[in-house]
Amino acid sequence: MLDNLTTRLAKVVKTLRGQARLTEDNIQDALREVRMALLEADVALPVVKDFIARVKEKAVGTEVLSSLTPGQALVGVVHRELTDLMGGAHIGLNLATQPPAIILMAGLQGAGKTTTTGKLGKMLSERMKKKVMAVSTDVYRPAAIAQLQMVAQQAGIEFFPSTADQKPVDIALAAVDYARRHYIDVLLVDTAGRLAIDQAMMEEIQALHAAVNPIETLFVVDAMLGQDAVNTARAFNEALPLTGVVLTKLDGDARGGAALSVRHVTGKPLKFAGVGEKLGGLEEFHPERMASRILGMGDILSLVEDARRGVDEDKAKEFAQKLKSGKGFDLNDFKDQLGQMKKMGGLSSLMDKLPAQFSQAAGQLQGGVEEKAVKRIEGIINSMTANERAKPEILKASRKRRIAAGAGVTVQEVNRLLSQFEQTQKMMKQFSKGGMQKMMRAMKGMMPGGGGSLR
């Protein structure tokens, strides 16, 4: 996400050298680079002009500390202004009302409202321990109601049934009544989208809003819309009292301008970012952390939070104890570690949050290669006997041929897995001895897509 923007802004650090103070003259080229980076990321022109003017105003006259280079000093200013542009601080959901807290989901067709409804329901249910129910008022799109029912089931939340011959307002009011009587904490109301903004759509959603009086009205917008996202956001903001924005497909090929433009245009906080198709792929939007990721500084805080949610603490303790005792690292452990990584959103999600100097390997992961590679590794390990997993050194030619046939792969792929495993094993030995630096250098070897990937 925003790779080109990150790359261009990284050049800014190298542009300024040996200056004791930032002046209008010595930052001119650097600011031109920032302007081009933002425009190429499809940030709206008025937003870019305002942003550059504010950076220039704050930067000119800034003393360069002895511990910084001039480029780093300018990047510090850019970081602060990017953070402000995206809202300054994270603003979470407001659920402080008599249950049910009603959340109305609004947006264009194809923006990802239904999937986002499921993701949000899963997050509220699992992380905040809320009793959540979802209802669809989309009586126009074929199978829209059935789609939400399936998503709700996968997310582990309740679903209020509706039919295509009902009126949207009647559906919503019936759902609210049911939610009150059955002690539902949060009711998510998924609304109909259209292929383009039209008056009938806006009047319907205004009527829905008036009927259910939601505490949160979230505008769901596709980050890949670029400039169009701004026009759509403006139209919805004029029609509805929006309380927040959810950016979807932030991990796609989007140039990312929507992330920087929508907040500026609507004045509403960016509350969540959708990444990936899986129902766990919803992140709270933290402007400061996103600014750090855009500038290639990484987002270690989000990475730590992902780890806390994804890692099985009992297994982690058991694994740490095993390493300390010197019993070694076998293929069962290797498979467990891949499983933990998948729970954290996969390698590409993890790499996206690391500082740029550590995440270059992420560029090697294209499309679904990472997930397919992990599944293939798991398939190969599952084709081994318990003894083979515990003692990989006994795997000779005949055993490898049997494992390859069982997993539906070639012997060469089995060899590549064993090579990856050996590198990881070495890394774990260093880790158990406290060799952190050596471990960091060895990390590439355990990544599907790096150091002899399974393709």
Order of alpha helices (4+ residues) and beta strands (2+ residues): alpha-alpha-alpha-alpha-beta-alpha-beta-alpha-beta-alpha-beta-alpha-beta-alpha-beta-alpha-beta-beta-alpha-alpha-alpha-alpha-alpha-alpha-alpha-alpha-alpha-alpha
